[in-house]
Structure formats: C-alpha cells, structure tokens
Amino acid sequence: MKARIPKGAGAPGNINAIMKQAQEMQENVAALQADLDQREYTATAADGMVSVTVTGKHQVKSLTIKPEMVDPEDMEMLEDMIAVAVNDAMRQVDETAEKEMGEVTGGLNIPGLV
C-alpha cells in the first residue's frame, strides 16, 4: 500500500516558513526568559511578619523578619514562616513563567524552557 503525501507537504517553501516560525518562537522565548529572570517576586507569611523577595532565577534577594516575630522560645514557628514565604515566592516564579511561556509557545510543552 502506498502512502499518499498531500500536495504541498514537503515543498521547500513550507519547510522554510516552518523554520522561520520556529526561529521567531525561539527568539521570543529567549527574550521572555531573560525578562522573567530579571523580575522579582515577593511573598509574605504571618500577616506580613515575614517577607521574602526572590528573582526569576529562584535566588533569594532579601528576607525581612519583623522583630516582634522573633521569639527565642519558639524558633520553630519562625523557621516555618520563612519556609512558607520562600515557597510561596518560588511558586509565583514558576506559575508566572509557565503562564507567560505558554502564551509565547502557543501552549507547546517544550522541555527545558521553564
């Protein structure tokens, strides 16, 4: 049984157009990734008693703890609040990157982009 190739499929013009679209998408993705890496995300815990700011590269830029949050008798609670704030900020980074990359790639899941 012979496979039939639709007319125009495989024509050099179509391949060139596809390659151009792929290159444009790659450039858009690279520009967006650079932009995302430069952004900062801030999250808080315990009604603002603990706040953390991270970059789009998942690096902690600052950590602020209000003095009234520090109780030498309950360091475990402070440690938990720091973890909550850091994890929330990292989640913001990931969700923003996933959403905005999805818009650029048209929903294609391209491994290694985010």
Phi and psi restraints in degrees (range 20) as a CNS / XPLOR table:
assign (resid 1 and name C) (resid 2 and name N)
       (resid 2 and name CA) (resid 2 and name C) 1.0 -91.8 20.0 2
assign (resid 2 and name N) (resid 2 and name CA)
       (resid 2 and name C) (resid 3 and name N) 1.0 139.1 20.0 2
assign (resid 2 and name C) (resid 3 and name N)
       (resid 3 and name CA) (resid 3 and name C) 1.0 -84.0 20.0 2
assign (resid 3 and name N) (resid 3 and name CA)
       (resid 3 and name C) (resid 4 and name N) 1.0 138.2 20.0 2
assign (resid 3 and name C) (resid 4 and name N)
       (resid 4 and name CA) (resid 4 and name C) 1.0 -100.9 20.0 2
assign (resid 4 and name N) (resid 4 and name CA)
       (resid 4 and name C) (resid 5 and name N) 1.0 129.9 20.0 2
assign (resid 4 and name C) (resid 5 and name N)
       (resid 5 and name CA) (resid 5 and name C) 1.0 -99.3 20.0 2
assign (resid 5 and name N) (resid 5 and name CA)
       (resid 5 and name C) (resid 6 and name N) 1.0 125.8 20.0 2
assign (resid 5 and name C) (resid 6 and name N)
       (resid 6 and name CA) (resid 6 and name C) 1.0 -58.6 20.0 2
assign (resid 6 and name N) (resid 6 and name CA)
       (resid 6 and name C) (resid 7 and name N) 1.0 147.4 20.0 2
assign (resid 6 and name C) (resid 7 and name N)
       (resid 7 and name CA) (resid 7 and name C) 1.0 -59.3 20.0 2
assign (resid 7 and name N) (resid 7 and name CA)
       (resid 7 and name C) (resid 8 and name N) 1.0 136.7 20.0 2
assign (resid 7 and name C) (resid 8 and name N)
       (resid 8 and name CA) (resid 8 and name C) 1.0 86.6 20.0 2
assign (resid 8 and name N) (resid 8 and name CA)
       (resid 8 and name C) (resid 9 and name N) 1.0 -17.6 20.0 2
assign (resid 8 and name C) (resid 9 and name N)
       (resid 9 and name CA) (resid 9 and name C) 1.0 -74.8 20.0 2
assign (resid 9 and name N) (resid 9 and name CA)
       (resid 9 and name C) (resid 10 and name N) 1.0 119.9 20.0 2
assign (resid 9 and name C) (resid 10 and name N)
       (resid 10 and name CA) (resid 10 and name C) 1.0 98.2 20.0 2
assign (resid 10 and name N) (resid 10 and name CA)
       (resid 10 and name C) (resid 11 and name N) 1.0 -1.9 20.0 2
assign (resid 10 and name C) (resid 11 and name N)
       (resid 11 and name CA) (resid 11 and name C) 1.0 -67.6 20.0 2
assign (resid 11 and name N) (resid 11 and name CA)
       (resid 11 and name C) (resid 12 and name N) 1.0 141.8 20.0 2
assign (resid 11 and name C) (resid 12 and name N)
       (resid 12 and name CA) (resid 12 and name C) 1.0 -54.1 20.0 2
assign (resid 12 and name N) (resid 12 and name CA)
       (resid 12 and name C) (resid 13 and name N) 1.0 -34.6 20.0 2
assign (resid 12 and name C) (resid 13 and name N)
       (resid 13 and name CA) (resid 13 and name C) 1.0 -61.9 20.0 2
assign (resid 13 and name N) (resid 13 and name CA)
       (resid 13 and name C) (resid 14 and name N) 1.0 -41.1 20.0 2
assign (resid 13 and name C) (resid 14 and name N)
       (resid 14 and name CA) (resid 14 and name C) 1.0 -66.6 20.0 2
assign (resid 14 and name N) (resid 14 and name CA)
       (resid 14 and name C) (resid 15 and name N) 1.0 -40.6 20.0 2
assign (resid 14 and name C) (resid 15 and name N)
       (resid 15 and name CA) (resid 15 and name C) 1.0 -65.1 20.0 2
assign (resid 15 and name N) (resid 15 and name CA)
       (resid 15 and name C) (resid 16 and name N) 1.0 -42.4 20.0 2
assign (resid 15 and name C) (resid 16 and name N)
       (resid 16 and name CA) (resid 16 and name C) 1.0 -62.5 20.0 2
assign (resid 16 and name N) (resid 16 and name CA)
       (resid 16 and name C) (resid 17 and name N) 1.0 -40.0 20.0 2
assign (resid 16 and name C) (resid 17 and name N)
       (resid 17 and name CA) (resid 17 and name C) 1.0 -65.6 20.0 2
assign (resid 17 and name N) (resid 17 and name CA)
       (resid 17 and name C) (resid 18 and name N) 1.0 -41.5 20.0 2
assign (resid 17 and name C) (resid 18 and name N)
       (resid 18 and name CA) (resid 18 and name C) 1.0 -64.7 20.0 2
assign (resid 18 and name N) (resid 18 and name CA)
       (resid 18 and name C) (resid 19 and name N) 1.0 -43.1 20.0 2
assign (resid 18 and name C) (resid 19 and name N)
       (resid 19 and name CA) (resid 19 and name C) 1.0 -63.8 20.0 2
assign (resid 19 and name N) (resid 19 and name CA)
       (resid 19 and name C) (resid 20 and name N) 1.0 -38.5 20.0 2
assign (resid 19 and name C) (resid 20 and name N)
       (resid 20 and name CA) (resid 20 and name C) 1.0 -65.4 20.0 2
assign (resid 20 and name N) (resid 20 and name CA)
       (resid 20 and name C) (resid 21 and name N) 1.0 -43.6 20.0 2
assign (resid 20 and name C) (resid 21 and name N)
       (resid 21 and name CA) (resid 21 and name C) 1.0 -62.1 20.0 2
assign (resid 21 and name N) (resid 21 and name CA)
       (resid 21 and name C) (resid 22 and name N) 1.0 -42.0 20.0 2
assign (resid 21 and name C) (resid 22 and name N)
       (resid 22 and name CA) (resid 22 and name C) 1.0 -63.6 20.0 2
assign (resid 22 and name N) (resid 22 and name CA)
       (resid 22 and name C) (resid 23 and name N) 1.0 -41.4 20.0 2
assign (resid 22 and name C) (resid 23 and name N)
       (resid 23 and name CA) (resid 23 and name C) 1.0 -65.5 20.0 2
assign (resid 23 and name N) (resid 23 and name CA)
       (resid 23 and name C) (resid 24 and name N) 1.0 -41.6 20.0 2
assign (resid 23 and name C) (resid 24 and name N)
       (resid 24 and name CA) (resid 24 and name C) 1.0 -63.1 20.0 2
assign (resid 24 and name N) (resid 24 and name CA)
       (resid 24 and name C) (resid 25 and name N) 1.0 -42.3 20.0 2
assign (resid 24 and name C) (resid 25 and name N)
       (resid 25 and name CA) (resid 25 and name C) 1.0 -63.0 20.0 2
assign (resid 25 and name N) (resid 25 and name CA)
       (resid 25 and name C) (resid 26 and name N) 1.0 -41.8 20.0 2
assign (resid 25 and name C) (resid 26 and name N)
       (resid 26 and name CA) (resid 26 and name C) 1.0 -61.4 20.0 2
assign (resid 26 and name N) (resid 26 and name CA)
       (resid 26 and name C) (resid 27 and name N) 1.0 -41.9 20.0 2
assign (resid 26 and name C) (resid 27 and name N)
       (resid 27 and name CA) (resid 27 and name C) 1.0 -65.4 20.0 2
assign (resid 27 and name N) (resid 27 and name CA)
       (resid 27 and name C) (resid 28 and name N) 1.0 -41.9 20.0 2
assign (resid 27 and name C) (resid 28 and name N)
       (resid 28 and name CA) (resid 28 and name C) 1.0 -64.4 20.0 2
assign (resid 28 and name N) (resid 28 and name CA)
       (resid 28 and name C) (resid 29 and name N) 1.0 -40.8 20.0 2
assign (resid 28 and name C) (resid 29 and name N)
       (resid 29 and name CA) (resid 29 and name C) 1.0 -64.7 20.0 2
assign (resid 29 and name N) (resid 29 and name CA)
       (resid 29 and name C) (resid 30 and name N) 1.0 -43.8 20.0 2
assign (resid 29 and name C) (resid 30 and name N)
       (resid 30 and name CA) (resid 30 and name C) 1.0 -63.2 20.0 2
assign (resid 30 and name N) (resid 30 and name CA)
       (resid 30 and name C) (resid 31 and name N) 1.0 -41.5 20.0 2
assign (resid 30 and name C) (resid 31 and name N)
       (resid 31 and name CA) (resid 31 and name C) 1.0 -65.7 20.0 2
assign (resid 31 and name N) (resid 31 and name CA)
       (resid 31 and name C) (resid 32 and name N) 1.0 -42.6 20.0 2
assign (resid 31 and name C) (resid 32 and name N)
       (resid 32 and name CA) (resid 32 and name C) 1.0 -65.1 20.0 2
assign (resid 32 and name N) (resid 32 and name CA)
       (resid 32 and name C) (resid 33 and name N) 1.0 -41.6 20.0 2
assign (resid 32 and name C) (resid 33 and name N)
       (resid 33 and name CA) (resid 33 and name C) 1.0 -61.5 20.0 2
assign (resid 33 and name N) (resid 33 and name CA)
       (resid 33 and name C) (resid 34 and name N) 1.0 -41.4 20.0 2
assign (resid 33 and name C) (resid 34 and name N)
       (resid 34 and name CA) (resid 34 and name C) 1.0 -62.6 20.0 2
assign (resid 34 and name N) (resid 34 and name CA)
       (resid 34 and name C) (resid 35 and name N) 1.0 -41.2 20.0 2
assign (resid 34 and name C) (resid 35 and name N)
       (resid 35 and name CA) (resid 35 and name C) 1.0 -64.8 20.0 2
assign (resid 35 and name N) (resid 35 and name CA)
       (resid 35 and name C) (resid 36 and name N) 1.0 -45.9 20.0 2
assign (resid 35 and name C) (resid 36 and name N)
       (resid 36 and name CA) (resid 36 and name C) 1.0 -61.3 20.0 2
assign (resid 36 and name N) (resid 36 and name CA)
       (resid 36 and name C) (resid 37 and name N) 1.0 -38.6 20.0 2
assign (resid 36 and name C) (resid 37 and name N)
       (resid 37 and name CA) (resid 37 and name C) 1.0 -63.5 20.0 2
assign (resid 37 and name N) (resid 37 and name CA)
       (resid 37 and name C) (resid 38 and name N) 1.0 -29.7 20.0 2
assign (resid 37 and name C) (resid 38 and name N)
       (resid 38 and name CA) (resid 38 and name C) 1.0 -84.4 20.0 2
assign (resid 38 and name N) (resid 38 and name CA)
       (resid 38 and name C) (resid 39 and name N) 1.0 -16.9 20.0 2
assign (resid 38 and name C) (resid 39 and name N)
       (resid 39 and name CA) (resid 39 and name C) 1.0 -71.3 20.0 2
assign (resid 39 and name N) (resid 39 and name CA)
       (resid 39 and name C) (resid 40 and name N) 1.0 158.1 20.0 2
assign (resid 39 and name C) (resid 40 and name N)
       (resid 40 and name CA) (resid 40 and name C) 1.0 -121.2 20.0 2
assign (resid 40 and name N) (resid 40 and name CA)
       (resid 40 and name C) (resid 41 and name N) 1.0 145.6 20.0 2
assign (resid 40 and name C) (resid 41 and name N)
       (resid 41 and name CA) (resid 41 and name C) 1.0 -128.9 20.0 2
assign (resid 41 and name N) (resid 41 and name CA)
       (resid 41 and name C) (resid 42 and name N) 1.0 133.9 20.0 2
assign (resid 41 and name C) (resid 42 and name N)
       (resid 42 and name CA) (resid 42 and name C) 1.0 -120.7 20.0 2
assign (resid 42 and name N) (resid 42 and name CA)
       (resid 42 and name C) (resid 43 and name N) 1.0 136.5 20.0 2
assign (resid 42 and name C) (resid 43 and name N)
       (resid 43 and name CA) (resid 43 and name C) 1.0 -134.5 20.0 2
assign (resid 43 and name N) (resid 43 and name CA)
       (resid 43 and name C) (resid 44 and name N) 1.0 153.3 20.0 2
assign (resid 43 and name C) (resid 44 and name N)
       (resid 44 and name CA) (resid 44 and name C) 1.0 -128.2 20.0 2
assign (resid 44 and name N) (resid 44 and name CA)
       (resid 44 and name C) (resid 45 and name N) 1.0 163.9 20.0 2
assign (resid 44 and name C) (resid 45 and name N)
       (resid 45 and name CA) (resid 45 and name C) 1.0 -141.6 20.0 2
assign (resid 45 and name N) (resid 45 and name CA)
       (resid 45 and name C) (resid 46 and name N) 1.0 159.9 20.0 2
assign (resid 45 and name C) (resid 46 and name N)
       (resid 46 and name CA) (resid 46 and name C) 1.0 54.5 20.0 2
assign (resid 46 and name N) (resid 46 and name CA)
       (resid 46 and name C) (resid 47 and name N) 1.0 51.8 20.0 2
assign (resid 46 and name C) (resid 47 and name N)
       (resid 47 and name CA) (resid 47 and name C) 1.0 53.9 20.0 2
assign (resid 47 and name N) (resid 47 and name CA)
       (resid 47 and name C) (resid 48 and name N) 1.0 42.4 20.0 2
assign (resid 47 and name C) (resid 48 and name N)
       (resid 48 and name CA) (resid 48 and name C) 1.0 85.1 20.0 2
assign (resid 48 and name N) (resid 48 and name CA)
       (resid 48 and name C) (resid 49 and name N) 1.0 4.1 20.0 2
assign (resid 48 and name C) (resid 49 and name N)
       (resid 49 and name CA) (resid 49 and name C) 1.0 -70.3 20.0 2
assign (resid 49 and name N) (resid 49 and name CA)
       (resid 49 and name C) (resid 50 and name N) 1.0 -28.3 20.0 2
assign (resid 49 and name C) (resid 50 and name N)
       (resid 50 and name CA) (resid 50 and name C) 1.0 -127.2 20.0 2
assign (resid 50 and name N) (resid 50 and name CA)
       (resid 50 and name C) (resid 51 and name N) 1.0 128.8 20.0 2
assign (resid 50 and name C) (resid 51 and name N)
       (resid 51 and name CA) (resid 51 and name C) 1.0 -135.7 20.0 2
assign (resid 51 and name N) (resid 51 and name CA)
       (resid 51 and name C) (resid 52 and name N) 1.0 149.4 20.0 2
assign (resid 51 and name C) (resid 52 and name N)
       (resid 52 and name CA) (resid 52 and name C) 1.0 -136.2 20.0 2
assign (resid 52 and name N) (resid 52 and name CA)
       (resid 52 and name C) (resid 53 and name N) 1.0 142.0 20.0 2
assign (resid 52 and name C) (resid 53 and name N)
       (resid 53 and name CA) (resid 53 and name C) 1.0 -119.6 20.0 2
assign (resid 53 and name N) (resid 53 and name CA)
       (resid 53 and name C) (resid 54 and name N) 1.0 129.6 20.0 2
assign (resid 53 and name C) (resid 54 and name N)
       (resid 54 and name CA) (resid 54 and name C) 1.0 -125.1 20.0 2
assign (resid 54 and name N) (resid 54 and name CA)
       (resid 54 and name C) (resid 55 and name N) 1.0 160.6 20.0 2
assign (resid 54 and name C) (resid 55 and name N)
       (resid 55 and name CA) (resid 55 and name C) 1.0 -94.4 20.0 2
assign (resid 55 and name N) (resid 55 and name CA)
       (resid 55 and name C) (resid 56 and name N) 1.0 170.3 20.0 2
assign (resid 55 and name C) (resid 56 and name N)
       (resid 56 and name CA) (resid 56 and name C) 1.0 -64.7 20.0 2
assign (resid 56 and name N) (resid 56 and name CA)
       (resid 56 and name C) (resid 57 and name N) 1.0 -11.6 20.0 2
assign (resid 56 and name C) (resid 57 and name N)
       (resid 57 and name CA) (resid 57 and name C) 1.0 -93.6 20.0 2
assign (resid 57 and name N) (resid 57 and name CA)
       (resid 57 and name C) (resid 58 and name N) 1.0 12.8 20.0 2
assign (resid 57 and name C) (resid 58 and name N)
       (resid 58 and name CA) (resid 58 and name C) 1.0 65.9 20.0 2
assign (resid 58 and name N) (resid 58 and name CA)
       (resid 58 and name C) (resid 59 and name N) 1.0 32.9 20.0 2
assign (resid 58 and name C) (resid 59 and name N)
       (resid 59 and name CA) (resid 59 and name C) 1.0 -107.4 20.0 2
assign (resid 59 and name N) (resid 59 and name CA)
       (resid 59 and name C) (resid 60 and name N) 1.0 132.2 20.0 2
assign (resid 59 and name C) (resid 60 and name N)
       (resid 60 and name CA) (resid 60 and name C) 1.0 -72.1 20.0 2
assign (resid 60 and name N) (resid 60 and name CA)
       (resid 60 and name C) (resid 61 and name N) 1.0 123.3 20.0 2
assign (resid 60 and name C) (resid 61 and name N)
       (resid 61 and name CA) (resid 61 and name C) 1.0 -96.1 20.0 2
assign (resid 61 and name N) (resid 61 and name CA)
       (resid 61 and name C) (resid 62 and name N) 1.0 -40.0 20.0 2
assign (resid 61 and name C) (resid 62 and name N)
       (resid 62 and name CA) (resid 62 and name C) 1.0 -151.9 20.0 2
assign (resid 62 and name N) (resid 62 and name CA)
       (resid 62 and name C) (resid 63 and name N) 1.0 154.7 20.0 2
assign (resid 62 and name C) (resid 63 and name N)
       (resid 63 and name CA) (resid 63 and name C) 1.0 -138.0 20.0 2
assign (resid 63 and name N) (resid 63 and name CA)
       (resid 63 and name C) (resid 64 and name N) 1.0 124.2 20.0 2
assign (resid 63 and name C) (resid 64 and name N)
       (resid 64 and name CA) (resid 64 and name C) 1.0 -121.3 20.0 2
assign (resid 64 and name N) (resid 64 and name CA)
       (resid 64 and name C) (resid 65 and name N) 1.0 131.3 20.0 2
assign (resid 64 and name C) (resid 65 and name N)
       (resid 65 and name CA) (resid 65 and name C) 1.0 -127.0 20.0 2
assign (resid 65 and name N) (resid 65 and name CA)
       (resid 65 and name C) (resid 66 and name N) 1.0 121.6 20.0 2
assign (resid 65 and name C) (resid 66 and name N)
       (resid 66 and name CA) (resid 66 and name C) 1.0 -69.7 20.0 2
assign (resid 66 and name N) (resid 66 and name CA)
       (resid 66 and name C) (resid 67 and name N) 1.0 138.9 20.0 2
assign (resid 66 and name C) (resid 67 and name N)
       (resid 67 and name CA) (resid 67 and name C) 1.0 -53.7 20.0 2
assign (resid 67 and name N) (resid 67 and name CA)
       (resid 67 and name C) (resid 68 and name N) 1.0 -36.8 20.0 2
assign (resid 67 and name C) (resid 68 and name N)
       (resid 68 and name CA) (resid 68 and name C) 1.0 -68.2 20.0 2
assign (resid 68 and name N) (resid 68 and name CA)
       (resid 68 and name C) (resid 69 and name N) 1.0 -11.0 20.0 2
assign (resid 68 and name C) (resid 69 and name N)
       (resid 69 and name CA) (resid 69 and name C) 1.0 -81.3 20.0 2
assign (resid 69 and name N) (resid 69 and name CA)
       (resid 69 and name C) (resid 70 and name N) 1.0 -18.6 20.0 2
assign (resid 69 and name C) (resid 70 and name N)
       (resid 70 and name CA) (resid 70 and name C) 1.0 -85.8 20.0 2
assign (resid 70 and name N) (resid 70 and name CA)
       (resid 70 and name C) (resid 71 and name N) 1.0 112.9 20.0 2
assign (resid 70 and name C) (resid 71 and name N)
       (resid 71 and name CA) (resid 71 and name C) 1.0 -126.6 20.0 2
assign (resid 71 and name N) (resid 71 and name CA)
       (resid 71 and name C) (resid 72 and name N) 1.0 107.1 20.0 2
assign (resid 71 and name C) (resid 72 and name N)
       (resid 72 and name CA) (resid 72 and name C) 1.0 -55.3 20.0 2
assign (resid 72 and name N) (resid 72 and name CA)
       (resid 72 and name C) (resid 73 and name N) 1.0 -22.8 20.0 2
assign (resid 72 and name C) (resid 73 and name N)
       (resid 73 and name CA) (resid 73 and name C) 1.0 -80.7 20.0 2
assign (resid 73 and name N) (resid 73 and name CA)
       (resid 73 and name C) (resid 74 and name N) 1.0 -15.6 20.0 2
assign (resid 73 and name C) (resid 74 and name N)
       (resid 74 and name CA) (resid 74 and name C) 1.0 -137.0 20.0 2
assign (resid 74 and name N) (resid 74 and name CA)
       (resid 74 and name C) (resid 75 and name N) 1.0 59.4 20.0 2
assign (resid 74 and name C) (resid 75 and name N)
       (resid 75 and name CA) (resid 75 and name C) 1.0 -67.1 20.0 2
assign (resid 75 and name N) (resid 75 and name CA)
       (resid 75 and name C) (resid 76 and name N) 1.0 -27.1 20.0 2
assign (resid 75 and name C) (resid 76 and name N)
       (resid 76 and name CA) (resid 76 and name C) 1.0 -61.0 20.0 2
assign (resid 76 and name N) (resid 76 and name CA)
       (resid 76 and name C) (resid 77 and name N) 1.0 -40.0 20.0 2
assign (resid 76 and name C) (resid 77 and name N)
       (resid 77 and name CA) (resid 77 and name C) 1.0 -64.5 20.0 2
assign (resid 77 and name N) (resid 77 and name CA)
       (resid 77 and name C) (resid 78 and name N) 1.0 -41.8 20.0 2
assign (resid 77 and name C) (resid 78 and name N)
       (resid 78 and name CA) (resid 78 and name C) 1.0 -62.5 20.0 2
assign (resid 78 and name N) (resid 78 and name CA)
       (resid 78 and name C) (resid 79 and name N) 1.0 -43.9 20.0 2
assign (resid 78 and name C) (resid 79 and name N)
       (resid 79 and name CA) (resid 79 and name C) 1.0 -60.9 20.0 2
assign (resid 79 and name N) (resid 79 and name CA)
       (resid 79 and name C) (resid 80 and name N) 1.0 -41.2 20.0 2
assign (resid 79 and name C) (resid 80 and name N)
       (resid 80 and name CA) (resid 80 and name C) 1.0 -63.1 20.0 2
assign (resid 80 and name N) (resid 80 and name CA)
       (resid 80 and name C) (resid 81 and name N) 1.0 -42.4 20.0 2
assign (resid 80 and name C) (resid 81 and name N)
       (resid 81 and name CA) (resid 81 and name C) 1.0 -66.1 20.0 2
assign (resid 81 and name N) (resid 81 and name CA)
       (resid 81 and name C) (resid 82 and name N) 1.0 -36.3 20.0 2
assign (resid 81 and name C) (resid 82 and name N)
       (resid 82 and name CA) (resid 82 and name C) 1.0 -63.9 20.0 2
assign (resid 82 and name N) (resid 82 and name CA)
       (resid 82 and name C) (resid 83 and name N) 1.0 -45.4 20.0 2
assign (resid 82 and name C) (resid 83 and name N)
       (resid 83 and name CA) (resid 83 and name C) 1.0 -61.7 20.0 2
assign (resid 83 and name N) (resid 83 and name CA)
       (resid 83 and name C) (resid 84 and name N) 1.0 -42.0 20.0 2
assign (resid 83 and name C) (resid 84 and name N)
       (resid 84 and name CA) (resid 84 and name C) 1.0 -60.0 20.0 2
assign (resid 84 and name N) (resid 84 and name CA)
       (resid 84 and name C) (resid 85 and name N) 1.0 -47.8 20.0 2
assign (resid 84 and name C) (resid 85 and name N)
       (resid 85 and name CA) (resid 85 and name C) 1.0 -64.7 20.0 2
assign (resid 85 and name N) (resid 85 and name CA)
       (resid 85 and name C) (resid 86 and name N) 1.0 -44.4 20.0 2
assign (resid 85 and name C) (resid 86 and name N)
       (resid 86 and name CA) (resid 86 and name C) 1.0 -63.6 20.0 2
assign (resid 86 and name N) (resid 86 and name CA)
       (resid 86 and name C) (resid 87 and name N) 1.0 -46.1 20.0 2
assign (resid 86 and name C) (resid 87 and name N)
       (resid 87 and name CA) (resid 87 and name C) 1.0 -63.7 20.0 2
assign (resid 87 and name N) (resid 87 and name CA)
       (resid 87 and name C) (resid 88 and name N) 1.0 -37.5 20.0 2
assign (resid 87 and name C) (resid 88 and name N)
       (resid 88 and name CA) (resid 88 and name C) 1.0 -66.6 20.0 2
assign (resid 88 and name N) (resid 88 and name CA)
       (resid 88 and name C) (resid 89 and name N) 1.0 -42.0 20.0 2
assign (resid 88 and name C) (resid 89 and name N)
       (resid 89 and name CA) (resid 89 and name C) 1.0 -63.7 20.0 2
assign (resid 89 and name N) (resid 89 and name CA)
       (resid 89 and name C) (resid 90 and name N) 1.0 -42.1 20.0 2
assign (resid 89 and name C) (resid 90 and name N)
       (resid 90 and name CA) (resid 90 and name C) 1.0 -64.9 20.0 2
assign (resid 90 and name N) (resid 90 and name CA)
       (resid 90 and name C) (resid 91 and name N) 1.0 -37.6 20.0 2
assign (resid 90 and name C) (resid 91 and name N)
       (resid 91 and name CA) (resid 91 and name C) 1.0 -62.3 20.0 2
assign (resid 91 and name N) (resid 91 and name CA)
       (resid 91 and name C) (resid 92 and name N) 1.0 -40.5 20.0 2
assign (resid 91 and name C) (resid 92 and name N)
       (resid 92 and name CA) (resid 92 and name C) 1.0 -60.5 20.0 2
assign (resid 92 and name N) (resid 92 and name CA)
       (resid 92 and name C) (resid 93 and name N) 1.0 -43.7 20.0 2
assign (resid 92 and name C) (resid 93 and name N)
       (resid 93 and name CA) (resid 93 and name C) 1.0 -58.0 20.0 2
assign (resid 93 and name N) (resid 93 and name CA)
       (resid 93 and name C) (resid 94 and name N) 1.0 -51.1 20.0 2
assign (resid 93 and name C) (resid 94 and name N)
       (resid 94 and name CA) (resid 94 and name C) 1.0 -64.2 20.0 2
assign (resid 94 and name N) (resid 94 and name CA)
       (resid 94 and name C) (resid 95 and name N) 1.0 -44.1 20.0 2
assign (resid 94 and name C) (resid 95 and name N)
       (resid 95 and name CA) (resid 95 and name C) 1.0 -65.3 20.0 2
assign (resid 95 and name N) (resid 95 and name CA)
       (resid 95 and name C) (resid 96 and name N) 1.0 -41.4 20.0 2
assign (resid 95 and name C) (resid 96 and name N)
       (resid 96 and name CA) (resid 96 and name C) 1.0 -64.5 20.0 2
assign (resid 96 and name N) (resid 96 and name CA)
       (resid 96 and name C) (resid 97 and name N) 1.0 -45.9 20.0 2
assign (resid 96 and name C) (resid 97 and name N)
       (resid 97 and name CA) (resid 97 and name C) 1.0 -61.7 20.0 2
assign (resid 97 and name N) (resid 97 and name CA)
       (resid 97 and name C) (resid 98 and name N) 1.0 -44.6 20.0 2
assign (resid 97 and name C) (resid 98 and name N)
       (resid 98 and name CA) (resid 98 and name C) 1.0 -62.6 20.0 2
assign (resid 98 and name N) (resid 98 and name CA)
       (resid 98 and name C) (resid 99 and name N) 1.0 -44.7 20.0 2
assign (resid 98 and name C) (resid 99 and name N)
       (resid 99 and name CA) (resid 99 and name C) 1.0 -64.5 20.0 2
assign (resid 99 and name N) (resid 99 and name CA)
       (resid 99 and name C) (resid 100 and name N) 1.0 -49.7 20.0 2
assign (resid 99 and name C) (resid 100 and name N)
       (resid 100 and name CA) (resid 100 and name C) 1.0 -73.1 20.0 2
assign (resid 100 and name N) (resid 100 and name CA)
       (resid 100 and name C) (resid 101 and name N) 1.0 -34.0 20.0 2
assign (resid 100 and name C) (resid 101 and name N)
       (resid 101 and name CA) (resid 101 and name C) 1.0 -67.2 20.0 2
assign (resid 101 and name N) (resid 101 and name CA)
       (resid 101 and name C) (resid 102 and name N) 1.0 -37.0 20.0 2
assign (resid 101 and name C) (resid 102 and name N)
       (resid 102 and name CA) (resid 102 and name C) 1.0 -61.4 20.0 2
assign (resid 102 and name N) (resid 102 and name CA)
       (resid 102 and name C) (resid 103 and name N) 1.0 -35.7 20.0 2
assign (resid 102 and name C) (resid 103 and name N)
       (resid 103 and name CA) (resid 103 and name C) 1.0 -68.0 20.0 2
assign (resid 103 and name N) (resid 103 and name CA)
       (resid 103 and name C) (resid 104 and name N) 1.0 -38.8 20.0 2
assign (resid 103 and name C) (resid 104 and name N)
       (resid 104 and name CA) (resid 104 and name C) 1.0 -74.3 20.0 2
assign (resid 104 and name N) (resid 104 and name CA)
       (resid 104 and name C) (resid 105 and name N) 1.0 -38.7 20.0 2
assign (resid 104 and name C) (resid 105 and name N)
       (resid 105 and name CA) (resid 105 and name C) 1.0 -91.9 20.0 2
assign (resid 105 and name N) (resid 105 and name CA)
       (resid 105 and name C) (resid 106 and name N) 1.0 2.1 20.0 2
assign (resid 105 and name C) (resid 106 and name N)
       (resid 106 and name CA) (resid 106 and name C) 1.0 68.1 20.0 2
assign (resid 106 and name N) (resid 106 and name CA)
       (resid 106 and name C) (resid 107 and name N) 1.0 26.8 20.0 2
assign (resid 106 and name C) (resid 107 and name N)
       (resid 107 and name CA) (resid 107 and name C) 1.0 86.8 20.0 2
assign (resid 107 and name N) (resid 107 and name CA)
       (resid 107 and name C) (resid 108 and name N) 1.0 -0.4 20.0 2
assign (resid 107 and name C) (resid 108 and name N)
       (resid 108 and name CA) (resid 108 and name C) 1.0 -66.7 20.0 2
assign (resid 108 and name N) (resid 108 and name CA)
       (resid 108 and name C) (resid 109 and name N) 1.0 135.9 20.0 2
assign (resid 108 and name C) (resid 109 and name N)
       (resid 109 and name CA) (resid 109 and name C) 1.0 -92.6 20.0 2
assign (resid 109 and name N) (resid 109 and name CA)
       (resid 109 and name C) (resid 110 and name N) 1.0 98.4 20.0 2
assign (resid 109 and name C) (resid 110 and name N)
       (resid 110 and name CA) (resid 110 and name C) 1.0 -103.3 20.0 2
assign (resid 110 and name N) (resid 110 and name CA)
       (resid 110 and name C) (resid 111 and name N) 1.0 112.5 20.0 2
assign (resid 110 and name C) (resid 111 and name N)
       (resid 111 and name CA) (resid 111 and name C) 1.0 -56.9 20.0 2
assign (resid 111 and name N) (resid 111 and name CA)
       (resid 111 and name C) (resid 112 and name N) 1.0 140.0 20.0 2
assign (resid 111 and name C) (resid 112 and name N)
       (resid 112 and name CA) (resid 112 and name C) 1.0 88.1 20.0 2
assign (resid 112 and name N) (resid 112 and name CA)
       (resid 112 and name C) (resid 113 and name N) 1.0 -3.6 20.0 2
assign (resid 112 and name C) (resid 113 and name N)
       (resid 113 and name CA) (resid 113 and name C) 1.0 -82.1 20.0 2
assign (resid 113 and name N) (resid 113 and name CA)
       (resid 113 and name C) (resid 114 and name N) 1.0 -36.9 20.0 2
